């Protein structure tokens, strides 16, 4: 086994604990990656707080990147020494995967949230007791991660992994929802609710699509300023109890053609839906924690409104991630401007800074 240090979520609502963990040697179809950088995402925070269906103790982290240390006997596409970025895992054999909808893999309950291999076996242990070590197929808040060929992409030897890792979930979710699902045209308006990593990526994508009005809604002036730099044409700060719908109608009297929410907050979601004009489309990437929405169905019906949940940016396997890396390299998706790096022993500070809004995209780096 490989001995390593990992940040472990031991109990819902508790802080991460740094523990010595034993990680399995790679099986025939597996790849051992030495982690160099891993982003922290709100999904990790939701899992740590107990709002996601994970079994603890578990090693979280799902925006990993690093260098391949060892490969199993059946692995052919990569070799030791290759730099890779790790994406969420998928089975590749279910109906959704075969159709190209890998973000909706029918076995994601096990591969994404279960923290085990498909056969139910765990990859890690602490003092002889099993620890879930396959969150999103990687569990990368650790010095090493055990993955498969399915969910890694090789990148250039000089790639800046502390930036590329941030593309795999948060930026993927925001940019993908806009580029793959909402698809605003140049004569469309779009409102983006929540301007963190996900929302800023959505704004950058809306600018790529040439949307006429791009409206950013948040409670932090600093983030709204960034939103303008990423492509927003208008900003609305709702911190003082601003009537969001009235503020949007001042910009687009008939309502927006597209609306996107990254907050998962019930009242914000409702505002986003009701901000739409006829034949408008609303997408969201974060749930409301099981809280039901009291929707005016007649309003949705008479306007022909579409409501879509979007997983993984509606992308296919590693194909869309490859596109995001290209957009980053061209300067069209400047995720590097959001990144603040921390050491693994600073992970709880990083989570606190993210919650406070002082850091937009914390990334844990390893020497």
C-alpha positions as a Markdown table, in Angstrom:
| # | Residue | x | y | z |
|---|---|---|---|---|
| 1 | Unk | 0.0 | 0.0 | 0.0 |
| 2 | Unk | 0.9 | 3.7 | -0.5 |
| 3 | Unk | 1.2 | 5.7 | 2.8 |
| 4 | Unk | 0.1 | 9.3 | 2.5 |
| 5 | Unk | -1.5 | 12.2 | 4.3 |
| 6 | Unk | -5.1 | 13.1 | 3.4 |
| 7 | Unk | -7.7 | 15.5 | 4.6 |
| 8 | Unk | -10.5 | 13.3 | 5.9 |
| 9 | Unk | -14.2 | 14.2 | 6.5 |
| 10 | Unk | -14.9 | 12.1 | 9.6 |
| 11 | Unk | -18.2 | 13.5 | 10.7 |
| 12 | Unk | -20.9 | 15.8 | 9.2 |
| 13 | Unk | -20.3 | 19.4 | 10.2 |
| 14 | Unk | -16.8 | 18.8 | 11.5 |
| 15 | Unk | -13.6 | 20.2 | 10.1 |
| 16 | Unk | -11.3 | 18.2 | 8.0 |
| 17 | Unk | -8.8 | 16.0 | 9.8 |
| 18 | Unk | -5.3 | 15.3 | 8.5 |
| 19 | Unk | -4.7 | 11.6 | 8.8 |
| 20 | Unk | -2.1 | 9.1 | 7.7 |
| 21 | Unk | -3.9 | 6.9 | 5.2 |
| 22 | Unk | -3.0 | 3.7 | 3.4 |
| 23 | Unk | -4.0 | 3.7 | -0.2 |
| 24 | Unk | -4.2 | 0.6 | -2.4 |
| 25 | Unk | -1.7 | -0.2 | -5.1 |
| 26 | Unk | -3.3 | 0.3 | -8.5 |
| 27 | Unk | -5.3 | -2.6 | -9.9 |
| 28 | Unk | -4.8 | -3.6 | -13.5 |
| 29 | Unk | -7.1 | -0.9 | -14.8 |
| 30 | Unk | -6.1 | 1.8 | -12.3 |
| 31 | Unk | -3.6 | 4.7 | -12.3 |
| 32 | Unk | -1.8 | 6.1 | -9.2 |
| 33 | Unk | -1.5 | 9.9 | -9.4 |
| 34 | Unk | 0.7 | 12.0 | -7.1 |
| 35 | Unk | -1.4 | 15.1 | -6.5 |
| 36 | Unk | 0.2 | 18.5 | -7.2 |
| 37 | Unk | -2.9 | 20.7 | -7.0 |
| 38 | Unk | -6.6 | 20.3 | -6.2 |
| 39 | Unk | -9.4 | 22.9 | -6.2 |
| 40 | Unk | -11.9 | 23.2 | -3.4 |
| 41 | Unk | -15.5 | 23.4 | -4.7 |
| 42 | Unk | -18.8 | 24.1 | -2.9 |
| 43 | Unk | -19.7 | 20.4 | -3.6 |
| 44 | Unk | -16.9 | 19.4 | -1.2 |
| 45 | Unk | -18.2 | 21.9 | 1.4 |
| 46 | Unk | -21.8 | 20.5 | 1.0 |
| 47 | Unk | -20.4 | 16.9 | 1.4 |
| 48 | Unk | -18.4 | 17.9 | 4.5 |
| 49 | Unk | -21.5 | 19.5 | 6.1 |
| 50 | Unk | -23.6 | 16.4 | 5.5 |
| 51 | Unk | -25.8 | 17.8 | 2.8 |
| 52 | Unk | -24.8 | 15.2 | 0.2 |
| 53 | Unk | -25.2 | 11.4 | 0.4 |
| 54 | Unk | -21.7 | 10.4 | 1.4 |
| 55 | Unk | -20.6 | 7.8 | 3.9 |
| 56 | Unk | -18.0 | 9.0 | 6.4 |
| 57 | Unk | -15.1 | 8.8 | 7.0 |
| 58 | Unk | -14.3 | 9.9 | 3.4 |
| 59 | Unk | -11.6 | 11.7 | 1.6 |
| 60 | Unk | -13.2 | 14.4 | -0.4 |
| 61 | Unk | -11.7 | 16.5 | -3.3 |
| 62 | Unk | -12.8 | 16.2 | -6.9 |
| 63 | Unk | -10.7 | 18.8 | -8.8 |
| 64 | Unk | -7.4 | 17.0 | -8.7 |
| 65 | Unk | -4.4 | 17.1 | -10.9 |
| 66 | Unk | -0.8 | 15.8 | -10.7 |
| 67 | Unk | 1.8 | 13.4 | -12.1 |
| 68 | Unk | 1.3 | 9.7 | -12.8 |
| 69 | Unk | 3.4 | 7.5 | -10.5 |
| 70 | Unk | 2.3 | 4.0 | -11.5 |
| 71 | Unk | -0.1 | 2.4 | -13.9 |
| 72 | Unk | -1.9 | -1.0 | -13.9 |
| 73 | Unk | -1.1 | -3.7 | -16.4 |
| 74 | Unk | -4.1 | -2.9 | -18.6 |
| 75 | Unk | -3.4 | 0.8 | -18.8 |
| 76 | Unk | -2.1 | 2.0 | -22.2 |
| 77 | Unk | -2.9 | 5.6 | -22.8 |
| 78 | Unk | -0.7 | 7.2 | -20.1 |
| 79 | Unk | 2.6 | 6.3 | -18.4 |
| 80 | Unk | 4.6 | 7.4 | -15.3 |
| 81 | Unk | 5.7 | 11.0 | -15.5 |
| 82 | Unk | 2.7 | 12.2 | -17.5 |
| 83 | Unk | 1.0 | 15.3 | -16.1 |
| 84 | Unk | -2.8 | 14.8 | -15.9 |
| 85 | Unk | -6.0 | 16.6 | -14.9 |
| 86 | Unk | -8.6 | 14.4 | -13.2 |
| 87 | Unk | -12.3 | 14.6 | -14.1 |
| 88 | Unk | -15.3 | 13.0 | -12.4 |
| 89 | Unk | -15.5 | 9.3 | -13.1 |
| 90 | Unk | -18.2 | 7.5 | -15.1 |
| 91 | Unk | -18.8 | 3.9 | -16.0 |
| 92 | Unk | -18.7 | 4.2 | -19.8 |
| 93 | Unk | -21.1 | 1.3 | -20.3 |
| 94 | Unk | -24.6 | 2.4 | -19.1 |
| 95 | Unk | -27.1 | 3.9 | -21.6 |
| 96 | Unk | -26.4 | 7.5 | -20.6 |
| 97 | Unk | -22.6 | 7.0 | -21.0 |
| 98 | Unk | -23.1 | 5.3 | -24.4 |
| 99 | Unk | -25.2 | 8.2 | -25.6 |
| 100 | Unk | -22.4 | 10.6 | -24.6 |
| 101 | Unk | -24.2 | 11.9 | -21.5 |
| 102 | Unk | -21.4 | 10.8 | -19.1 |
| 103 | Unk | -22.3 | 13.5 | -16.6 |
| 104 | Unk | -25.5 | 11.6 | -16.0 |
| 105 | Unk | -23.9 | 8.2 | -15.7 |
| 106 | Unk | -26.4 | 5.8 | -14.2 |
| 107 | Unk | -23.8 | 4.4 | -11.8 |
| 108 | Unk | -22.8 | 7.9 | -10.4 |
| 109 | Unk | -24.4 | 7.0 | -7.1 |
| 110 | Unk | -21.4 | 4.7 | -6.5 |
| 111 | Unk | -18.7 | 6.3 | -8.6 |
| 112 | Unk | -19.4 | 9.9 | -7.6 |
| 113 | Unk | -20.9 | 9.9 | -4.1 |
| 114 | Unk | -20.4 | 6.3 | -3.0 |
| 115 | Unk | -16.6 | 6.7 | -2.5 |
| 116 | Unk | -15.9 | 3.1 | -3.7 |
| 117 | Unk | -15.1 | 1.2 | -6.8 |
| 118 | Unk | -18.0 | -0.2 | -8.8 |
| 119 | Unk | -17.6 | -3.5 | -7.0 |
| 120 | Unk | -18.1 | -1.8 | -3.7 |
| 121 | Unk | -14.6 | -2.1 | -2.5 |
| 122 | Unk | -12.8 | 0.8 | -0.8 |
| 123 | Unk | -9.4 | 2.1 | -1.9 |
| 124 | Unk | -8.1 | 3.4 | 1.4 |
| 125 | Unk | -7.9 | 2.7 | 5.1 |
| 126 | Unk | -6.7 | 4.3 | 8.4 |
| 127 | Unk | -5.3 | 2.0 | 11.1 |
| 128 | Unk | -6.9 | -1.0 | 9.4 |
| 129 | Unk | -10.4 | 0.6 | 9.2 |
| 130 | Unk | -11.8 | 1.4 | 5.7 |
| 131 | Unk | -12.0 | 5.0 | 4.5 |
| 132 | Unk | -14.0 | 6.0 | 1.4 |
| 133 | Unk | -11.3 | 7.0 | -1.1 |
| 134 | Unk | -13.1 | 7.4 | -4.5 |
| 135 | Unk | -15.2 | 10.6 | -4.2 |
| 136 | Unk | -16.0 | 11.5 | -7.8 |
| 137 | Unk | -13.6 | 8.7 | -8.6 |
| 138 | Unk | -10.6 | 10.4 | -7.1 |
| 139 | Unk | -10.7 | 11.7 | -3.5 |
| 140 | Unk | -7.9 | 14.2 | -4.2 |
| 141 | Unk | -7.6 | 16.0 | -0.9 |
| 142 | Unk | -4.6 | 13.8 | -0.5 |
| 143 | Unk | -1.0 | 13.3 | -1.6 |
| 144 | Unk | -2.1 | 10.5 | -3.9 |
| 145 | Unk | -5.2 | 9.5 | -5.8 |
| 146 | Unk | -6.2 | 6.2 | -7.4 |
| 147 | Unk | -8.1 | 6.7 | -10.6 |
| 148 | Unk | -8.8 | 5.1 | -14.0 |
| 149 | Unk | -8.0 | 6.0 | -17.6 |
| 150 | Unk | -11.6 | 7.1 | -18.0 |
| 151 | Unk | -11.3 | 10.1 | -15.9 |
| 152 | Unk | -7.9 | 11.5 | -16.6 |
| 153 | Unk | -6.6 | 13.7 | -19.4 |
| 154 | Unk | -3.0 | 14.2 | -20.2 |
| 155 | Unk | -1.8 | 17.8 | -20.4 |
| 156 | Unk | 1.5 | 19.5 | -21.4 |
| 157 | Unk | 4.6 | 19.0 | -19.3 |
| 158 | Unk | 4.6 | 22.8 | -18.6 |
| 159 | Unk | 0.9 | 23.0 | -17.8 |
| 160 | Unk | 0.0 | 25.1 | -14.7 |
| 161 | Unk | -2.0 | 22.5 | -12.8 |
| 162 | Unk | -3.0 | 24.9 | -10.0 |
| 163 | Unk | -5.1 | 26.6 | -12.7 |
| 164 | Unk | -6.2 | 23.7 | -14.9 |
| 165 | Unk | -7.6 | 21.8 | -11.9 |
| 166 | Unk | -10.1 | 24.6 | -11.3 |
| 167 | Unk | -11.6 | 23.8 | -14.7 |
| 168 | Unk | -12.8 | 20.3 | -13.9 |
| 169 | Unk | -15.9 | 21.1 | -11.9 |
| 170 | Unk | -16.8 | 24.7 | -11.0 |
| 171 | Unk | -15.7 | 26.3 | -14.3 |
| 172 | Unk | -17.0 | 23.3 | -16.2 |
| 173 | Unk | -20.4 | 23.6 | -14.6 |
| 174 | Unk | -20.8 | 27.3 | -15.4 |
| 175 | Unk | -19.3 | 27.4 | -18.8 |
| 176 | Unk | -20.9 | 24.2 | -19.8 |
| 177 | Unk | -24.4 | 25.2 | -18.8 |
| 178 | Unk | -24.1 | 28.2 | -21.0 |
| 179 | Unk | -22.2 | 26.8 | -24.0 |
| 180 | Unk | -23.9 | 23.4 | -24.1 |
| 181 | Unk | -27.5 | 24.0 | -22.7 |
| 182 | Unk | -28.6 | 27.6 | -22.5 |
| 183 | Unk | -26.8 | 28.6 | -25.8 |
| 184 | Unk | -27.7 | 32.3 | -25.8 |
| 185 | Unk | -27.6 | 34.0 | -29.2 |
| 186 | Unk | -26.4 | 37.5 | -29.9 |
| 187 | Unk | -29.9 | 38.9 | -29.6 |
| 188 | Unk | -30.5 | 37.2 | -26.2 |
| 189 | Unk | -30.1 | 38.5 | -22.7 |
| 190 | Unk | -28.9 | 36.4 | -19.8 |
| 191 | Unk | -29.0 | 36.9 | -16.0 |
| 192 | Unk | -26.4 | 35.0 | -13.9 |
| 193 | Unk | -27.3 | 34.6 | -10.2 |
| 194 | Unk | -24.3 | 34.0 | -8.0 |
| 195 | Unk | -20.9 | 35.2 | -9.1 |
| 196 | Unk | -18.3 | 32.8 | -7.8 |
| 197 | Unk | -16.2 | 30.5 | -9.9 |
| 198 | Unk | -19.3 | 28.9 | -11.5 |
| 199 | Unk | -21.1 | 32.2 | -12.2 |
| 200 | Unk | -18.0 | 33.9 | -13.6 |
| 201 | Unk | -17.3 | 31.0 | -15.9 |
| 202 | Unk | -20.9 | 31.3 | -17.0 |
| 203 | Unk | -20.5 | 35.0 | -17.7 |
| 204 | Unk | -17.3 | 34.4 | -19.7 |
| 205 | Unk | -19.1 | 31.8 | -21.7 |
| 206 | Unk | -22.0 | 34.2 | -22.4 |
| 207 | Unk | -19.5 | 36.7 | -23.7 |
| 208 | Unk | -18.1 | 34.0 | -26.0 |
| 209 | Unk | -21.7 | 33.4 | -27.3 |
| 210 | Unk | -22.1 | 37.2 | -27.9 |
| 211 | Unk | -25.1 | 37.6 | -25.6 |
| 212 | Unk | -26.5 | 41.2 | -25.9 |
| 213 | Unk | -27.1 | 41.8 | -22.2 |
| 214 | Unk | -25.2 | 39.8 | -19.5 |
| 215 | Unk | -26.5 | 40.7 | -16.1 |
| 216 | Unk | -24.5 | 39.5 | -13.0 |
| 217 | Unk | -26.3 | 39.3 | -9.6 |
| 218 | Unk | -24.4 | 38.9 | -6.3 |
| 219 | Unk | -24.0 | 40.4 | -2.8 |
| 220 | Unk | -20.2 | 41.2 | -3.1 |
| 221 | Unk | -19.1 | 44.4 | -5.0 |
| 222 | Unk | -15.7 | 42.9 | -5.6 |
| 223 | Unk | -17.1 | 39.9 | -7.4 |
| 224 | Unk | -19.4 | 42.1 | -9.4 |
| 225 | Unk | -16.4 | 44.1 | -10.5 |
| 226 | Unk | -14.8 | 40.9 | -11.6 |
| 227 | Unk | -18.0 | 39.9 | -13.4 |
| 228 | Unk | -17.7 | 43.1 | -15.5 |
| 229 | Unk | -14.1 | 42.2 | -16.4 |
| 230 | Unk | -15.3 | 38.7 | -17.4 |
| 231 | Unk | -18.0 | 40.1 | -19.7 |
| 232 | Unk | -21.0 | 41.3 | -17.7 |
| 233 | Unk | -22.7 | 44.3 | -19.2 |
| 234 | Unk | -24.7 | 45.1 | -16.1 |
| 235 | Unk | -24.4 | 44.2 | -12.4 |
| 236 | Unk | -26.9 | 44.1 | -9.5 |
| 237 | Unk | -25.9 | 44.0 | -5.9 |
| 238 | Unk | -28.7 | 42.5 | -3.8 |
| 239 | Unk | -27.1 | 42.8 | -0.4 |
| 240 | Unk | -29.3 | 45.7 | 0.7 |
| 241 | Unk | -32.6 | 44.0 | 0.0 |
| 242 | Unk | -32.7 | 45.1 | -3.6 |
| 243 | Unk | -35.9 | 44.1 | -5.6 |
| 244 | Unk | -34.0 | 41.8 | -8.0 |
| 245 | Unk | -36.9 | 41.4 | -10.5 |
| 246 | Unk | -37.5 | 45.2 | -10.6 |
| 247 | Unk | -33.8 | 45.8 | -11.1 |
| 248 | Unk | -33.7 | 43.3 | -14.0 |
| 249 | Unk | -36.8 | 44.8 | -15.6 |
| 250 | Unk | -35.0 | 48.2 | -15.6 |
| 251 | Unk | -32.4 | 46.7 | -17.9 |
| 252 | Unk | -34.6 | 44.3 | -19.9 |
| 253 | Unk | -38.2 | 45.4 | -19.5 |
| 254 | Unk | -39.7 | 42.2 | -21.0 |
| 255 | Unk | -37.4 | 39.9 | -18.9 |
| 256 | Unk | -34.4 | 37.9 | -19.8 |
| 257 | Unk | -34.2 | 35.2 | -22.4 |
| 258 | Unk | -31.9 | 33.0 | -20.3 |
| 259 | Unk | -31.3 | 32.7 | -16.5 |
| 260 | Unk | -28.6 | 30.7 | -14.7 |
| 261 | Unk | -28.3 | 30.0 | -11.0 |
| 262 | Unk | -25.3 | 28.7 | -9.1 |
| 263 | Unk | -26.4 | 29.5 | -5.5 |
| 264 | Unk | -29.0 | 26.8 | -4.9 |
| 265 | Unk | -30.8 | 29.2 | -2.6 |
| 266 | Unk | -34.6 | 28.9 | -2.8 |
| 267 | Unk | -35.6 | 32.5 | -3.1 |
| 268 | Unk | -32.8 | 33.2 | -5.6 |
| 269 | Unk | -33.9 | 30.3 | -7.7 |
| 270 | Unk | -37.4 | 31.6 | -7.8 |
| 271 | Unk | -36.2 | 35.1 | -8.7 |
| 272 | Unk | -34.2 | 33.6 | -11.6 |
| 273 | Unk | -37.2 | 31.7 | -12.9 |
| 274 | Unk | -39.6 | 34.6 | -12.7 |
| 275 | Unk | -37.1 | 37.0 | -14.4 |
| 276 | Unk | -37.6 | 35.1 | -17.7 |
| 277 | Unk | -39.5 | 36.4 | -20.7 |
| 278 | Unk | -41.5 | 34.3 | -23.1 |
| 279 | Unk | -39.9 | 31.0 | -24.2 |
| 280 | Unk | -37.1 | 31.7 | -21.6 |
| 281 | Unk | -34.9 | 29.0 | -20.2 |
| 282 | Unk | -33.6 | 28.6 | -16.7 |
| 283 | Unk | -30.7 | 26.3 | -15.7 |
| 284 | Unk | -29.4 | 25.5 | -12.3 |
| 285 | Unk | -26.3 | 23.5 | -11.2 |
| 286 | Unk | -26.9 | 23.3 | -7.4 |
| 287 | Unk | -30.0 | 22.0 | -5.6 |
| 288 | Unk | -31.8 | 23.7 | -2.8 |
| 289 | Unk | -31.0 | 20.9 | -0.3 |
| 290 | Unk | -34.3 | 19.1 | -0.8 |
| 291 | Unk | -36.3 | 22.2 | -0.1 |
| 292 | Unk | -39.4 | 22.2 | -2.3 |
| 293 | Unk | -40.2 | 25.2 | -4.6 |
| 294 | Unk | -43.6 | 26.7 | -4.6 |
| 295 | Unk | -43.9 | 27.5 | -8.3 |
| 296 | Unk | -46.6 | 29.4 | -10.1 |
| 297 | Unk | -47.2 | 26.8 | -12.8 |
| 298 | Unk | -49.6 | 29.0 | -14.8 |
| 299 | Unk | -46.9 | 31.6 | -15.1 |
| 300 | Unk | -44.4 | 29.0 | -16.4 |
| 301 | Unk | -47.0 | 27.5 | -18.7 |
| 302 | Unk | -48.3 | 30.7 | -20.3 |
| 303 | Unk | -44.7 | 31.9 | -21.0 |
| 304 | Unk | -43.5 | 28.6 | -22.3 |
| 305 | Unk | -40.6 | 28.6 | -19.8 |
| 306 | Unk | -38.1 | 25.7 | -19.7 |
| 307 | Unk | -36.4 | 24.7 | -16.4 |
| 308 | Unk | -33.3 | 22.5 | -16.7 |
| 309 | Unk | -31.0 | 21.0 | -14.1 |
| 310 | Unk | -27.5 | 20.6 | -15.5 |
| 311 | Unk | -24.9 | 18.1 | -14.3 |
| 312 | Unk | -21.2 | 18.4 | -15.2 |
| 313 | Unk | -21.8 | 21.2 | -17.7 |
| 314 | Unk | -23.8 | 18.8 | -19.9 |
| 315 | Unk | -20.4 | 17.7 | -21.4 |
| 316 | Unk | -19.2 | 14.3 | -22.6 |
| 317 | Unk | -16.4 | 12.6 | -20.8 |
| 318 | Unk | -13.1 | 14.4 | -21.3 |
| 319 | Unk | -14.1 | 16.0 | -24.5 |
| 320 | Unk | -15.6 | 19.2 | -23.1 |
| 321 | Unk | -12.7 | 19.5 | -20.5 |
| 322 | Unk | -10.3 | 19.5 | -23.4 |
| 323 | Unk | -12.2 | 22.4 | -24.9 |
| 324 | Unk | -12.1 | 24.3 | -21.6 |
| 325 | Unk | -8.4 | 23.9 | -21.4 |
| 326 | Unk | -8.1 | 25.3 | -24.9 |
| 327 | Unk | -10.3 | 28.3 | -24.0 |
| 328 | Unk | -8.2 | 28.9 | -20.9 |
| 329 | Unk | -4.9 | 28.8 | -22.9 |
| 330 | Unk | -6.4 | 31.3 | -25.3 |
| 331 | Unk | -7.2 | 33.7 | -22.5 |
| 332 | Unk | -11.0 | 33.4 | -23.0 |
| 333 | Unk | -11.6 | 31.7 | -19.7 |
| 334 | Unk | -9.2 | 33.4 | -17.2 |
| 335 | Unk | -9.8 | 31.1 | -14.3 |
| 336 | Unk | -6.3 | 31.9 | -13.0 |
| 337 | Unk | -7.5 | 35.3 | -11.9 |
| 338 | Unk | -9.7 | 33.6 | -9.3 |
| 339 | Unk | -7.2 | 31.2 | -7.7 |
| 340 | Unk | -5.7 | 31.5 | -4.3 |
| 341 | Unk | -3.3 | 28.7 | -3.2 |
| 342 | Unk | -3.1 | 27.0 | 0.2 |
| 343 | Unk | -1.2 | 24.1 | 1.7 |
| 344 | Unk | -3.0 | 20.9 | 2.7 |
| 345 | Unk | -2.6 | 21.8 | 6.4 |
| 346 | Unk | -4.5 | 25.1 | 5.6 |
| 347 | Unk | -7.5 | 23.4 | 4.1 |
| 348 | Unk | -9.9 | 24.4 | 6.9 |
| 349 | Unk | -8.7 | 28.0 | 6.6 |
| 350 | Unk | -9.3 | 27.7 | 2.8 |
| 351 | Unk | -12.8 | 26.5 | 3.4 |
| 352 | Unk | -13.5 | 29.3 | 5.8 |
| 353 | Unk | -12.2 | 31.9 | 3.4 |
| 354 | Unk | -14.4 | 30.5 | 0.6 |
| 355 | Unk | -17.5 | 30.6 | 2.8 |
| 356 | Unk | -16.6 | 34.2 | 3.8 |
| 357 | Unk | -16.2 | 35.2 | 0.2 |
| 358 | Unk | -12.7 | 36.5 | 0.6 |
| 359 | Unk | -11.4 | 33.8 | -1.7 |
| 360 | Unk | -13.2 | 32.8 | -4.8 |
| 361 | Unk | -11.3 | 29.7 | -5.9 |
| 362 | Unk | -9.1 | 28.1 | -3.2 |
| 363 | Unk | -6.6 | 25.6 | -4.5 |
| 364 | Unk | -4.5 | 23.2 | -2.4 |
| 365 | Unk | -1.0 | 22.8 | -3.7 |
| 366 | Unk | 1.6 | 20.1 | -2.8 |
| 367 | Unk | 5.4 | 20.4 | -3.0 |
